Amino acid sequence: MEIKTQILPPDQRRSLPSDKALGFGKIFTDHMLVMPYDAKQGWHEPEVRPYGPFSLDPAAMVLHYGQAIFEGLKAYRGQDDGIYLFRPLANLERMNRSATRMCMPTLPVETVFAGLKALLQIDADWVPPADNGASLYVRPTMVATEAGLGVRPAMEYLFFIILSPVGAYYPEGFNPVKIYVTDKYVRAVPGGVGEAKTAGNYAASIMAAVEAQQEGFTQVLWLDAKERRLVEEVGTMNIFFVFKDRIVTPPLSGTILPGITRDSVLRLLADWNLPVEERSITIDEVFAANERGELREVFGTGTAAVISPVGSLHYKGRDCLINRGKIGELALRLFNELTAIQYGRQADPHGWVVRL
Ligand SMILES: *Cc1c(COP(=O)(O)O)cnc(C)c1O
């Protein structure tokens, strides 16, 4: 499919704000990629065009029944001034798995990738400079646009990609997060949609996050829905526990999001010959190991932060302080390795980065 382009004249283009103004997901670039779908034509007319609002029927099915999926990846400015993407096809393939679970049409990956590259070339000046940890966040999204109130898969959809320059996640150095382990709410149930990156999972998580923030915690750690003992994941991150003699992360059992950062961390740990286990782990095991002095580090993994050290866990009124609230050695090593690969500063033996 040919990608049409409709580009703003130079005098209507805006420029990248200063680093300090960036934050996360507040500012968007000049253009977006848009591609509609209907049952007759399938996906058609992919187009890069000026960023701006859509017109949507009030009966659009996404507004009522929530057929909505998204992805999140980043484009980095390398020291050679090139633009690098980290495992972009893994994101598009995961989006197609989310689409299948939500009875939405799968995307033509090659066309979407070509469209993403065209969009990034046009808005290339929005990829922040290499030296400060900033990047350009890429948000592919798909929603059901058909008007109608019958509950069934829609026959019309819109796919789009928007871009947002984001600041360094740790502008003042690592800040380990305080996490609230909830046994009051659950995120996903077996047989549900926990492994799909679908909007409803986030809507369902907000109340627990708000309550945790009111108590002074940054994020929520979810437990399994059945017994509320097994650790699942954190907000928008997968989780790893570093014990004295092994590293453990919960398995992809269908209720957690299969993170691309999680997968990359598992491969690096294997490269480094560190003993790692993907297995179920209870919150009691974590607290007991900490009491015995055998819990070295806990960290989250996800595109936004890459590696997010956990300083403490709060569960049933008890606090578990990890590594004296400081970032651990392994978390730091992983962060440095992954970001060096992402910014094209280091050899990429797994073929993870794509240079535009
Ligand atoms: C996106 C996401 C992650 C992390 O996935 P990455 O591919 O590593 O960014 C983890 N958990 C949830 C719930 C997510 O939405």
The ligand as an ORCA input file, in Angstrom:
! r2SCAN-3c Opt
* xyz 0 1
  C       3.111     -1.890     28.224
  C       3.044     -2.612     29.523
  C       4.144     -3.259     30.100
  C       5.553     -3.139     29.559
  O       5.717     -3.555     28.269
  P       6.992     -3.070     27.412
  O       6.801     -3.731     26.112
  O       8.196     -3.543     28.146
  O       6.909     -1.585     27.372
  C       3.950     -4.005     31.247
  N       2.734     -4.083     31.829
  C       1.657     -3.464     31.321
  C       0.347     -3.616     31.996
  C       1.780     -2.697     30.158
  O       0.726     -2.064     29.666
*
